[in-house]
Amino acid sequence: MARVAVTGSSGKLGRAVVPHLVEHGWDVVALDRVAGLRDDVVSSTVDLTDFGQAVEALSGIDDRHDGVDALVHLAAVPAPGLLPNAATFANNMTTSYNVHSAALRAGVRKIVWASSETVLGLPFDEPPPYVPVDEEYAPRPTTTYSLVKTLEEELARQLCRWHPDLSMTGLRFSNVMYPEDYAAFPSFDADPSLRRWNLWGYMDARDGAQAVRRALEHDVPGADVFIVANADTVMSRPNEELLAAEFAGVPLARPIGSHETLLSIDKARRVLGYEPTHSWRDETGS
């Protein structure tokens, strides 16, 4: 059984990732600043801004574990504005450098990590170059949070250049949601501008967990990034109406369905085999 360390295991996405990986046969080591998670996984409290703790957490902790085969790095200040900009930069950039470097020292050569949809230019005050947006255009960070995610993508590329046998997969997750969040979705239709900031996208945490597993199974050397979202938008209004109201003049890269996500998951589907299986419409009967 392969062993994987999951940082940020108690976070909004981590809480879905850990049980999903356990269900699919992974031996999980849960790492977070928050103690405890599940009785059936090894968990340790660790401050990943401390490089020494990061090294020990991945190399082995007494009788807890003696090393890991792969890393899923989700730990971070999770959104812009939660801390002052310098604090967000210092925490997230330092944590990512420490964790990735510690993994390399521990002999790990498979890393999946959380990038973000924010690198695409959210909140799209400057309209996107086309829709659906995809991985083909250069990042357009607009906040300190998204700037760090952009730098982390470059860090992954350079680490893979230094270590040709290293595989680093960055997942540009959309806004993480749970079924209990979906009751609010029908109200979004009253004002399309409320959710224009991420092109009306979302990601069910359970499908995000699936994407993490697919990325772990995609053991190809080198650095790559993938947008991960659900297959539909958060809106009952059709895309044609939404785009006319909020992004008039932005060209279509290809034909799109009435409620198809405008955060293209074509690459994740094609390369990783990712296929979302949940929708807010099923949960609410909409």
ChimeraX commands (.cxc) that place a marker at each C-alpha (Angstrom):
marker #1 position 0.00,0.00,0.00 radius 0.5
marker #1 position 1.45,3.35,-1.03 radius 0.5
marker #1 position 1.70,6.01,1.66 radius 0.5
marker #1 position 0.82,9.65,0.99 radius 0.5
marker #1 position 1.19,12.69,3.21 radius 0.5
marker #1 position -1.66,15.20,2.97 radius 0.5
marker #1 position -0.91,18.68,4.28 radius 0.5
marker #1 position -3.85,20.87,5.17 radius 0.5
marker #1 position -5.73,17.68,5.95 radius 0.5
marker #1 position -8.25,19.46,8.17 radius 0.5
marker #1 position -9.01,22.20,5.63 radius 0.5
marker #1 position -12.13,22.47,3.52 radius 0.5
marker #1 position -10.75,20.35,0.68 radius 0.5
marker #1 position -8.51,18.19,2.85 radius 0.5
marker #1 position -11.52,16.90,4.77 radius 0.5
marker #1 position -12.79,15.36,1.53 radius 0.5
marker #1 position -9.41,14.27,0.16 radius 0.5
marker #1 position -8.32,12.17,3.15 radius 0.5
marker #1 position -11.33,9.79,3.29 radius 0.5
marker #1 position -11.39,9.53,-0.50 radius 0.5
marker #1 position -7.77,8.41,-0.63 radius 0.5
marker #1 position -8.32,5.97,2.24 radius 0.5
marker #1 position -11.33,4.54,0.39 radius 0.5
marker #1 position -9.15,3.99,-2.67 radius 0.5
marker #1 position -6.41,2.13,-0.85 radius 0.5
marker #1 position -3.91,4.81,0.12 radius 0.5
marker #1 position -2.17,4.81,3.51 radius 0.5
marker #1 position -2.63,8.45,4.55 radius 0.5
marker #1 position -0.48,10.55,6.86 radius 0.5
marker #1 position -2.52,13.64,7.77 radius 0.5
marker #1 position -0.51,16.78,8.53 radius 0.5
marker #1 position -2.00,20.04,9.77 radius 0.5
marker #1 position -1.70,22.75,12.39 radius 0.5
marker #1 position -4.95,21.36,13.79 radius 0.5
marker #1 position -4.63,18.16,15.79 radius 0.5
marker #1 position -6.60,15.04,14.96 radius 0.5
marker #1 position -8.74,14.07,11.99 radius 0.5
marker #1 position -9.80,10.42,11.79 radius 0.5
marker #1 position -9.08,7.34,13.85 radius 0.5
marker #1 position -8.05,5.31,10.80 radius 0.5
marker #1 position -5.20,7.56,9.59 radius 0.5
marker #1 position -1.92,8.66,11.10 radius 0.5
marker #1 position -2.10,12.35,11.95 radius 0.5
marker #1 position 0.43,14.79,13.36 radius 0.5
marker #1 position 0.36,18.47,14.20 radius 0.5
marker #1 position 3.08,20.35,12.34 radius 0.5
marker #1 position 4.08,23.92,11.55 radius 0.5
marker #1 position 5.18,23.76,7.93 radius 0.5
marker #1 position 6.66,27.25,7.99 radius 0.5
marker #1 position 9.42,25.59,10.06 radius 0.5
marker #1 position 11.66,23.74,7.61 radius 0.5
marker #1 position 12.92,21.30,10.24 radius 0.5
marker #1 position 9.39,20.27,11.12 radius 0.5
marker #1 position 8.54,19.85,7.44 radius 0.5
marker #1 position 11.55,17.57,6.91 radius 0.5
marker #1 position 10.70,15.43,9.92 radius 0.5
marker #1 position 7.01,15.28,9.06 radius 0.5
marker #1 position 7.78,13.74,5.67 radius 0.5
marker #1 position 10.84,11.66,6.64 radius 0.5
marker #1 position 9.31,9.96,9.67 radius 0.5
marker #1 position 7.89,10.70,13.12 radius 0.5
marker #1 position 8.77,8.13,15.81 radius 0.5
marker #1 position 6.24,5.29,15.63 radius 0.5
marker #1 position 3.78,7.29,13.51 radius 0.5
marker #1 position 5.39,6.57,10.16 radius 0.5
marker #1 position 8.82,6.03,8.61 radius 0.5
marker #1 position 8.45,8.03,5.40 radius 0.5
marker #1 position 6.02,8.56,2.55 radius 0.5
marker #1 position 5.85,7.70,-1.14 radius 0.5
marker #1 position 3.90,10.75,-2.31 radius 0.5
marker #1 position 2.79,14.19,-1.17 radius 0.5
marker #1 position -0.49,16.06,-1.52 radius 0.5
marker #1 position 0.14,19.67,-0.49 radius 0.5
marker #1 position -3.06,21.55,0.34 radius 0.5
marker #1 position -1.95,23.62,3.35 radius 0.5
marker #1 position -2.19,27.39,2.90 radius 0.5
marker #1 position -3.95,30.55,3.90 radius 0.5
marker #1 position -6.93,29.62,1.69 radius 0.5
marker #1 position -8.04,32.91,0.13 radius 0.5
marker #1 position -7.09,36.55,-0.45 radius 0.5
marker #1 position -7.68,39.05,2.32 radius 0.5
marker #1 position -7.78,36.70,5.30 radius 0.5
marker #1 position -4.41,38.03,6.48 radius 0.5
marker #1 position -2.40,41.11,5.56 radius 0.5
marker #1 position -0.70,40.68,2.19 radius 0.5
marker #1 position 2.82,40.23,3.54 radius 0.5
marker #1 position 1.61,37.60,6.01 radius 0.5
marker #1 position -0.20,35.69,3.26 radius 0.5
marker #1 position 2.90,35.78,1.06 radius 0.5
marker #1 position 5.26,34.75,3.86 radius 0.5
marker #1 position 3.07,31.88,5.05 radius 0.5
marker #1 position 2.08,30.39,1.72 radius 0.5
marker #1 position 5.35,30.80,-0.15 radius 0.5
marker #1 position 7.49,29.59,2.75 radius 0.5
marker #1 position 5.21,26.64,3.41 radius 0.5
marker #1 position 5.29,25.52,-0.22 radius 0.5
marker #1 position 9.05,25.85,-0.52 radius 0.5
marker #1 position 9.59,24.00,2.75 radius 0.5
marker #1 position 7.20,21.17,1.96 radius 0.5
marker #1 position 8.45,20.60,-1.58 radius 0.5
marker #1 position 12.11,20.76,-0.51 radius 0.5
marker #1 position 11.47,18.46,2.44 radius 0.5
marker #1 position 9.73,15.98,0.14 radius 0.5
marker #1 position 12.74,15.93,-2.16 radius 0.5
marker #1 position 15.07,15.31,0.79 radius 0.5
marker #1 position 12.80,12.46,1.86 radius 0.5
marker #1 position 13.05,10.84,-1.56 radius 0.5
marker #1 position 9.51,11.70,-2.66 radius 0.5
marker #1 position 9.17,12.06,-6.41 radius 0.5
marker #1 position 5.39,12.37,-6.75 radius 0.5
marker #1 position 3.78,15.64,-5.62 radius 0.5
marker #1 position 0.24,16.90,-6.16 radius 0.5
marker #1 position -0.42,20.40,-4.91 radius 0.5
marker #1 position -3.17,22.99,-4.78 radius 0.5
marker #1 position -2.79,25.82,-7.23 radius 0.5
marker #1 position -5.89,27.95,-7.79 radius 0.5
marker #1 position -8.35,29.30,-10.32 radius 0.5
marker #1 position -7.27,32.75,-9.12 radius 0.5
marker #1 position -4.17,32.65,-11.35 radius 0.5
marker #1 position -6.53,32.94,-14.35 radius 0.5
marker #1 position -7.22,36.60,-13.57 radius 0.5
marker #1 position -9.97,36.50,-10.96 radius 0.5
marker #1 position -12.05,38.55,-10.24 radius 0.5
marker #1 position -11.93,39.31,-13.98 radius 0.5
marker #1 position -12.10,43.10,-13.67 radius 0.5
marker #1 position -9.96,42.74,-16.79 radius 0.5
marker #1 position -12.05,40.37,-18.92 radius 0.5
marker #1 position -10.53,37.00,-19.84 radius 0.5
marker #1 position -9.04,36.68,-23.33 radius 0.5
marker #1 position -11.69,34.10,-24.25 radius 0.5
marker #1 position -14.10,31.63,-22.70 radius 0.5
marker #1 position -14.03,28.96,-21.60 radius 0.5
marker #1 position -10.74,29.92,-19.94 radius 0.5
marker #1 position -8.06,27.24,-19.99 radius 0.5
marker #1 position -4.41,26.57,-19.19 radius 0.5
marker #1 position -3.09,27.98,-22.46 radius 0.5
marker #1 position -2.75,31.65,-21.54 radius 0.5
marker #1 position -0.21,33.08,-19.09 radius 0.5
marker #1 position -1.23,33.58,-15.46 radius 0.5
marker #1 position -2.77,36.94,-14.56 radius 0.5
marker #1 position -2.52,37.23,-10.77 radius 0.5
marker #1 position -4.40,40.16,-9.27 radius 0.5
marker #1 position -3.87,39.55,-5.53 radius 0.5
marker #1 position -1.01,38.53,-3.27 radius 0.5
marker #1 position -2.69,35.16,-2.85 radius 0.5
marker #1 position -2.83,34.51,-6.60 radius 0.5
marker #1 position 0.68,35.91,-7.03 radius 0.5
marker #1 position 1.97,33.25,-4.66 radius 0.5
marker #1 position 0.10,30.55,-6.58 radius 0.5
marker #1 position 1.72,31.81,-9.79 radius 0.5
marker #1 position 5.16,31.70,-8.17 radius 0.5
marker #1 position 4.45,28.21,-6.87 radius 0.5
marker #1 position 3.72,27.05,-10.41 radius 0.5
marker #1 position 7.10,28.43,-11.48 radius 0.5
marker #1 position 8.75,26.81,-8.45 radius 0.5
marker #1 position 7.33,23.47,-9.57 radius 0.5
marker #1 position 8.70,23.92,-13.08 radius 0.5
marker #1 position 12.18,24.74,-11.83 radius 0.5
marker #1 position 12.26,21.92,-9.28 radius 0.5
marker #1 position 11.33,19.49,-12.03 radius 0.5
marker #1 position 14.10,20.93,-14.18 radius 0.5
marker #1 position 16.55,20.25,-11.36 radius 0.5
marker #1 position 15.12,16.77,-10.77 radius 0.5
marker #1 position 14.08,15.15,-14.09 radius 0.5
marker #1 position 12.48,12.19,-12.29 radius 0.5
marker #1 position 10.17,14.44,-10.26 radius 0.5
marker #1 position 6.44,14.67,-11.03 radius 0.5
marker #1 position 4.61,17.78,-9.77 radius 0.5
marker #1 position 0.95,18.28,-10.64 radius 0.5
marker #1 position -0.67,21.60,-9.79 radius 0.5
marker #1 position -4.46,21.58,-9.60 radius 0.5
marker #1 position -6.10,24.96,-10.20 radius 0.5
marker #1 position -9.09,24.30,-7.99 radius 0.5
marker #1 position -12.26,26.32,-8.31 radius 0.5
marker #1 position -14.33,27.50,-5.33 radius 0.5
marker #1 position -14.72,24.47,-3.01 radius 0.5
marker #1 position -18.29,23.60,-2.06 radius 0.5
marker #1 position -20.09,20.95,-0.01 radius 0.5
marker #1 position -23.71,19.78,-0.45 radius 0.5
marker #1 position -24.84,21.99,2.42 radius 0.5
marker #1 position -23.65,25.03,0.46 radius 0.5
marker #1 position -25.95,24.35,-2.48 radius 0.5
marker #1 position -29.16,25.66,-0.93 radius 0.5
marker #1 position -27.89,29.19,-1.62 radius 0.5
marker #1 position -27.21,28.61,-5.31 radius 0.5
marker #1 position -30.72,29.33,-6.70 radius 0.5
marker #1 position -30.53,32.83,-5.21 radius 0.5
marker #1 position -27.54,33.67,-7.43 radius 0.5
marker #1 position -29.83,33.98,-10.45 radius 0.5
marker #1 position -31.25,37.27,-9.21 radius 0.5
marker #1 position -27.95,39.06,-9.89 radius 0.5
marker #1 position -25.42,37.49,-12.29 radius 0.5
marker #1 position -22.76,39.97,-11.19 radius 0.5
marker #1 position -22.53,38.33,-7.76 radius 0.5
marker #1 position -20.65,35.33,-9.15 radius 0.5
marker #1 position -19.02,36.80,-12.26 radius 0.5
marker #1 position -15.75,36.94,-10.33 radius 0.5
marker #1 position -14.94,33.32,-11.18 radius 0.5
marker #1 position -17.13,32.90,-14.27 radius 0.5
marker #1 position -19.87,31.31,-12.15 radius 0.5
marker #1 position -17.70,28.30,-11.40 radius 0.5
marker #1 position -17.50,25.95,-8.41 radius 0.5
marker #1 position -16.03,22.62,-7.39 radius 0.5
marker #1 position -17.71,19.98,-5.27 radius 0.5
marker #1 position -15.19,18.89,-2.64 radius 0.5
marker #1 position -15.86,15.25,-3.49 radius 0.5
marker #1 position -14.92,15.84,-7.11 radius 0.5
marker #1 position -11.88,17.80,-5.98 radius 0.5
marker #1 position -10.81,14.72,-4.02 radius 0.5
marker #1 position -11.27,12.61,-7.13 radius 0.5
marker #1 position -9.01,15.00,-9.06 radius 0.5
marker #1 position -6.30,14.64,-6.41 radius 0.5
marker #1 position -6.43,10.86,-6.69 radius 0.5
marker #1 position -6.35,10.98,-10.49 radius 0.5
marker #1 position -3.31,13.24,-10.31 radius 0.5
marker #1 position -1.54,10.86,-7.92 radius 0.5
marker #1 position -2.22,8.02,-10.35 radius 0.5
marker #1 position -0.84,10.09,-13.25 radius 0.5
marker #1 position 2.80,9.34,-12.58 radius 0.5
marker #1 position 4.48,11.28,-15.39 radius 0.5
marker #1 position 7.72,13.21,-14.71 radius 0.5
marker #1 position 7.68,16.97,-15.07 radius 0.5
marker #1 position 5.48,19.86,-13.94 radius 0.5
marker #1 position 1.97,20.44,-15.22 radius 0.5
marker #1 position -1.17,22.33,-14.20 radius 0.5
marker #1 position -4.86,21.55,-14.62 radius 0.5
marker #1 position -8.04,23.51,-14.01 radius 0.5
marker #1 position -10.37,21.51,-11.75 radius 0.5
marker #1 position -14.02,22.54,-11.55 radius 0.5
marker #1 position -17.42,20.94,-11.81 radius 0.5
marker #1 position -19.00,20.39,-15.19 radius 0.5
marker #1 position -21.67,23.08,-14.81 radius 0.5
marker #1 position -22.00,26.65,-13.56 radius 0.5
marker #1 position -23.67,27.81,-10.34 radius 0.5
marker #1 position -26.45,29.46,-12.37 radius 0.5
marker #1 position -29.81,28.43,-13.78 radius 0.5
marker #1 position -29.51,31.23,-16.33 radius 0.5
marker #1 position -27.87,30.07,-19.59 radius 0.5
marker #1 position -24.31,31.01,-20.44 radius 0.5
marker #1 position -25.38,33.07,-23.43 radius 0.5
marker #1 position -27.36,35.37,-21.16 radius 0.5
marker #1 position -24.64,35.55,-18.50 radius 0.5
marker #1 position -21.89,36.41,-20.96 radius 0.5
marker #1 position -24.00,39.04,-22.70 radius 0.5
marker #1 position -24.67,40.71,-19.35 radius 0.5
marker #1 position -21.19,40.58,-17.85 radius 0.5
marker #1 position -18.61,39.83,-20.55 radius 0.5
marker #1 position -20.02,41.22,-23.79 radius 0.5
marker #1 position -17.45,41.01,-26.55 radius 0.5
marker #1 position -15.31,38.26,-25.01 radius 0.5
marker #1 position -14.86,35.67,-27.76 radius 0.5
marker #1 position -15.81,32.02,-27.47 radius 0.5
marker #1 position -12.88,29.64,-27.87 radius 0.5
marker #1 position -15.33,26.90,-28.88 radius 0.5
marker #1 position -19.05,26.22,-28.74 radius 0.5
marker #1 position -20.35,25.80,-25.18 radius 0.5
marker #1 position -23.42,24.28,-23.58 radius 0.5
marker #1 position -26.07,26.37,-21.86 radius 0.5
marker #1 position -24.83,25.52,-18.37 radius 0.5
marker #1 position -21.37,24.15,-19.17 radius 0.5
marker #1 position -18.56,25.35,-16.94 radius 0.5
marker #1 position -16.64,28.32,-18.31 radius 0.5
marker #1 position -13.55,27.06,-16.46 radius 0.5
marker #1 position -12.45,24.49,-19.01 radius 0.5
marker #1 position -11.80,21.04,-17.56 radius 0.5
marker #1 position -11.04,19.57,-20.98 radius 0.5
marker #1 position -7.35,19.07,-20.18 radius 0.5
marker #1 position -8.04,17.42,-16.82 radius 0.5
marker #1 position -10.51,15.10,-18.50 radius 0.5
marker #1 position -8.16,14.25,-21.35 radius 0.5
marker #1 position -4.91,13.81,-19.41 radius 0.5
marker #1 position -5.95,12.80,-15.89 radius 0.5
marker #1 position -9.21,11.03,-16.61 radius 0.5
marker #1 position -11.01,13.43,-14.27 radius 0.5
marker #1 position -14.80,13.41,-14.57 radius 0.5
marker #1 position -16.98,15.24,-12.06 radius 0.5
marker #1 position -19.86,13.13,-10.76 radius 0.5
marker #1 position -21.67,15.68,-8.59 radius 0.5
marker #1 position -23.76,18.77,-9.33 radius 0.5
marker #1 position -25.61,21.28,-7.20 radius 0.5
marker #1 position -28.61,20.69,-9.49 radius 0.5
marker #1 position -28.88,17.10,-8.30 radius 0.5
marker #1 position -28.64,18.16,-4.65 radius 0.5
marker #1 position -31.34,20.86,-4.93 radius 0.5
marker #1 position -33.56,19.32,-7.61 radius 0.5
marker #1 position -33.00,22.33,-9.86 radius 0.5
marker link #1:1,2 radius 0.2
marker link #1:2,3 radius 0.2
marker link #1:3,4 radius 0.2
marker link #1:4,5 radius 0.2
marker link #1:5,6 radius 0.2
marker link #1:6,7 radius 0.2
marker link #1:7,8 radius 0.2
marker link #1:8,9 radius 0.2
marker link #1:9,10 radius 0.2
marker link #1:10,11 radius 0.2
marker link #1:11,12 radius 0.2
marker link #1:12,13 radius 0.2
marker link #1:13,14 radius 0.2
marker link #1:14,15 radius 0.2
marker link #1:15,16 radius 0.2
marker link #1:16,17 radius 0.2
marker link #1:17,18 radius 0.2
marker link #1:18,19 radius 0.2
marker link #1:19,20 radius 0.2
marker link #1:20,21 radius 0.2
marker link #1:21,22 radius 0.2
marker link #1:22,23 radius 0.2
marker link #1:23,24 radius 0.2
marker link #1:24,25 radius 0.2
marker link #1:25,26 radius 0.2
marker link #1:26,27 radius 0.2
marker link #1:27,28 radius 0.2
marker link #1:28,29 radius 0.2
marker link #1:29,30 radius 0.2
marker link #1:30,31 radius 0.2
marker link #1:31,32 radius 0.2
marker link #1:32,33 radius 0.2
marker link #1:33,34 radius 0.2
marker link #1:34,35 radius 0.2
marker link #1:35,36 radius 0.2
marker link #1:36,37 radius 0.2
marker link #1:37,38 radius 0.2
marker link #1:38,39 radius 0.2
marker link #1:39,40 radius 0.2
marker link #1:40,41 radius 0.2
marker link #1:41,42 radius 0.2
marker link #1:42,43 radius 0.2
marker link #1:43,44 radius 0.2
marker link #1:44,45 radius 0.2
marker link #1:45,46 radius 0.2
marker link #1:46,47 radius 0.2
marker link #1:47,48 radius 0.2
marker link #1:48,49 radius 0.2
marker link #1:49,50 radius 0.2
marker link #1:50,51 radius 0.2
marker link #1:51,52 radius 0.2
marker link #1:52,53 radius 0.2
marker link #1:53,54 radius 0.2
marker link #1:54,55 radius 0.2
marker link #1:55,56 radius 0.2
marker link #1:56,57 radius 0.2
marker link #1:57,58 radius 0.2
marker link #1:58,59 radius 0.2
marker link #1:59,60 radius 0.2
marker link #1:60,61 radius 0.2
marker link #1:61,62 radius 0.2
marker link #1:62,63 radius 0.2
marker link #1:63,64 radius 0.2
marker link #1:64,65 radius 0.2
marker link #1:65,66 radius 0.2
marker link #1:66,67 radius 0.2
marker link #1:67,68 radius 0.2
marker link #1:68,69 radius 0.2
marker link #1:69,70 radius 0.2
marker link #1:70,71 radius 0.2
marker link #1:71,72 radius 0.2
marker link #1:72,73 radius 0.2
marker link #1:73,74 radius 0.2
marker link #1:74,75 radius 0.2
marker link #1:75,76 radius 0.2
marker link #1:76,77 radius 0.2
marker link #1:77,78 radius 0.2
marker link #1:78,79 radius 0.2
marker link #1:79,80 radius 0.2
marker link #1:80,81 radius 0.2
marker link #1:81,82 radius 0.2
marker link #1:82,83 radius 0.2
marker link #1:83,84 radius 0.2
marker link #1:84,85 radius 0.2
marker link #1:85,86 radius 0.2
marker link #1:86,87 radius 0.2
marker link #1:87,88 radius 0.2
marker link #1:88,89 radius 0.2
marker link #1:89,90 radius 0.2
marker link #1:90,91 radius 0.2
marker link #1:91,92 radius 0.2
marker link #1:92,93 radius 0.2
marker link #1:93,94 radius 0.2
marker link #1:94,95 radius 0.2
marker link #1:95,96 radius 0.2
marker link #1:96,97 radius 0.2
marker link #1:97,98 radius 0.2
marker link #1:98,99 radius 0.2
marker link #1:99,100 radius 0.2
marker link #1:100,101 radius 0.2
marker link #1:101,102 radius 0.2
marker link #1:102,103 radius 0.2
marker link #1:103,104 radius 0.2
marker link #1:104,105 radius 0.2
marker link #1:105,106 radius 0.2
marker link #1:106,107 radius 0.2
marker link #1:107,108 radius 0.2
marker link #1:108,109 radius 0.2
marker link #1:109,110 radius 0.2
marker link #1:110,111 radius 0.2
marker link #1:111,112 radius 0.2
marker link #1:112,113 radius 0.2
marker link #1:113,114 radius 0.2
marker link #1:114,115 radius 0.2
marker link #1:115,116 radius 0.2
marker link #1:116,117 radius 0.2
marker link #1:117,118 radius 0.2
marker link #1:118,119 radius 0.2
marker link #1:119,120 radius 0.2
marker link #1:120,121 radius 0.2
marker link #1:121,122 radius 0.2
marker link #1:122,123 radius 0.2
marker link #1:123,124 radius 0.2
marker link #1:124,125 radius 0.2
marker link #1:125,126 radius 0.2
marker link #1:126,127 radius 0.2
marker link #1:127,128 radius 0.2
marker link #1:128,129 radius 0.2
marker link #1:129,130 radius 0.2
marker link #1:130,131 radius 0.2
marker link #1:131,132 radius 0.2
marker link #1:132,133 radius 0.2
marker link #1:133,134 radius 0.2
marker link #1:134,135 radius 0.2
marker link #1:135,136 radius 0.2
marker link #1:136,137 radius 0.2
marker link #1:137,138 radius 0.2
marker link #1:138,139 radius 0.2
marker link #1:139,140 radius 0.2
marker link #1:140,141 radius 0.2
marker link #1:141,142 radius 0.2
marker link #1:142,143 radius 0.2
marker link #1:143,144 radius 0.2
marker link #1:144,145 radius 0.2
marker link #1:145,146 radius 0.2
marker link #1:146,147 radius 0.2
marker link #1:147,148 radius 0.2
marker link #1:148,149 radius 0.2
marker link #1:149,150 radius 0.2
marker link #1:150,151 radius 0.2
marker link #1:151,152 radius 0.2
marker link #1:152,153 radius 0.2
marker link #1:153,154 radius 0.2
marker link #1:154,155 radius 0.2
marker link #1:155,156 radius 0.2
marker link #1:156,157 radius 0.2
marker link #1:157,158 radius 0.2
marker link #1:158,159 radius 0.2
marker link #1:159,160 radius 0.2
marker link #1:160,161 radius 0.2
marker link #1:161,162 radius 0.2
marker link #1:162,163 radius 0.2
marker link #1:163,164 radius 0.2
marker link #1:164,165 radius 0.2
marker link #1:165,166 radius 0.2
marker link #1:166,167 radius 0.2
marker link #1:167,168 radius 0.2
marker link #1:168,169 radius 0.2
marker link #1:169,170 radius 0.2
marker link #1:170,171 radius 0.2
marker link #1:171,172 radius 0.2
marker link #1:172,173 radius 0.2
marker link #1:173,174 radius 0.2
marker link #1:174,175 radius 0.2
marker link #1:175,176 radius 0.2
marker link #1:176,177 radius 0.2
marker link #1:177,178 radius 0.2
marker link #1:178,179 radius 0.2
marker link #1:179,180 radius 0.2
marker link #1:180,181 radius 0.2
marker link #1:181,182 radius 0.2
marker link #1:182,183 radius 0.2
marker link #1:183,184 radius 0.2
marker link #1:184,185 radius 0.2
marker link #1:185,186 radius 0.2
marker link #1:186,187 radius 0.2
marker link #1:187,188 radius 0.2
marker link #1:188,189 radius 0.2
marker link #1:189,190 radius 0.2
marker link #1:190,191 radius 0.2
marker link #1:191,192 radius 0.2
marker link #1:192,193 radius 0.2
marker link #1:193,194 radius 0.2
marker link #1:194,195 radius 0.2
marker link #1:195,196 radius 0.2
marker link #1:196,197 radius 0.2
marker link #1:197,198 radius 0.2
marker link #1:198,199 radius 0.2
marker link #1:199,200 radius 0.2
marker link #1:200,201 radius 0.2
marker link #1:201,202 radius 0.2
marker link #1:202,203 radius 0.2
marker link #1:203,204 radius 0.2
marker link #1:204,205 radius 0.2
marker link #1:205,206 radius 0.2
marker link #1:206,207 radius 0.2
marker link #1:207,208 radius 0.2
marker link #1:208,209 radius 0.2
marker link #1:209,210 radius 0.2
marker link #1:210,211 radius 0.2
marker link #1:211,212 radius 0.2
marker link #1:212,213 radius 0.2
marker link #1:213,214 radius 0.2
marker link #1:214,215 radius 0.2
marker link #1:215,216 radius 0.2
marker link #1:216,217 radius 0.2
marker link #1:217,218 radius 0.2
marker link #1:218,219 radius 0.2
marker link #1:219,220 radius 0.2
marker link #1:220,221 radius 0.2
marker link #1:221,222 radius 0.2
marker link #1:222,223 radius 0.2
marker link #1:223,224 radius 0.2
marker link #1:224,225 radius 0.2
marker link #1:225,226 radius 0.2
marker link #1:226,227 radius 0.2
marker link #1:227,228 radius 0.2
marker link #1:228,229 radius 0.2
marker link #1:229,230 radius 0.2
marker link #1:230,231 radius 0.2
marker link #1:231,232 radius 0.2
marker link #1:232,233 radius 0.2
marker link #1:233,234 radius 0.2
marker link #1:234,235 radius 0.2
marker link #1:235,236 radius 0.2
marker link #1:236,237 radius 0.2
marker link #1:237,238 radius 0.2
marker link #1:238,239 radius 0.2
marker link #1:239,240 radius 0.2
marker link #1:240,241 radius 0.2
marker link #1:241,242 radius 0.2
marker link #1:242,243 radius 0.2
marker link #1:243,244 radius 0.2
marker link #1:244,245 radius 0.2
marker link #1:245,246 radius 0.2
marker link #1:246,247 radius 0.2
marker link #1:247,248 radius 0.2
marker link #1:248,249 radius 0.2
marker link #1:249,250 radius 0.2
marker link #1:250,251 radius 0.2
marker link #1:251,252 radius 0.2
marker link #1:252,253 radius 0.2
marker link #1:253,254 radius 0.2
marker link #1:254,255 radius 0.2
marker link #1:255,256 radius 0.2
marker link #1:256,257 radius 0.2
marker link #1:257,258 radius 0.2
marker link #1:258,259 radius 0.2
marker link #1:259,260 radius 0.2
marker link #1:260,261 radius 0.2
marker link #1:261,262 radius 0.2
marker link #1:262,263 radius 0.2
marker link #1:263,264 radius 0.2
marker link #1:264,265 radius 0.2
marker link #1:265,266 radius 0.2
marker link #1:266,267 radius 0.2
marker link #1:267,268 radius 0.2
marker link #1:268,269 radius 0.2
marker link #1:269,270 radius 0.2
marker link #1:270,271 radius 0.2
marker link #1:271,272 radius 0.2
marker link #1:272,273 radius 0.2
marker link #1:273,274 radius 0.2
marker link #1:274,275 radius 0.2
marker link #1:275,276 radius 0.2
marker link #1:276,277 radius 0.2
marker link #1:277,278 radius 0.2
marker link #1:278,279 radius 0.2
marker link #1:279,280 radius 0.2
marker link #1:280,281 radius 0.2
marker link #1:281,282 radius 0.2
marker link #1:282,283 radius 0.2
marker link #1:283,284 radius 0.2
marker link #1:284,285 radius 0.2
marker link #1:285,286 radius 0.2
view
